[in-house]
Amino acid sequence: PILWTAAVALATAFVLKQTRLGMHLVFTGEADEAARLAGVKVKRMKVIALAFAGLCAGLVGTLLAATLNSAAPDM
């Protein structure tokens, strides 16, 4: 699990600091009205951010179930 977490953290840091998508996400998070005025599609960036958060939550759930060798509905 530590290696998976480190890999996701490094990939996220790379995307946020080195790509246009990452900069748009940061700008949207800082000030969405200013980002909109600068030409960033704010609604699209919010959907992408929420989808990525859901993806990370699913990965964490899978890693937790794999680590515990079982799954319970109340985890």
C-alpha positions, 0 to 999 in steps of 0.5 A, a space after each residue: 500500500 505504501 508504494 501505491 500511495 507514493 506512486 499516486 502522490 508523485 503522479 498527482 504532484 507531477 500533474 499539478 505542477 507540470 501540466 496545463 490541466 494541473 494549472 487549471 485545477 489549481 487556478 480553479 481551486 484558488 479563485 474560480 471566478 478569476 479562472 473563469 475570466 481567464 478562460 478556464 472552463 471551471 465546471 469541467 475542472 470541478 468535474 475532473 477534480 471530483 472524478 479524481 477524488 472518487 478514483 482515489 477513494 476507490 483505490 483506497 477501498 481496494 487497498 484496504 480490502 486487500 490488506 485486511 484480506 476481507 471486506 465488510 460492508 461497514 468499512 
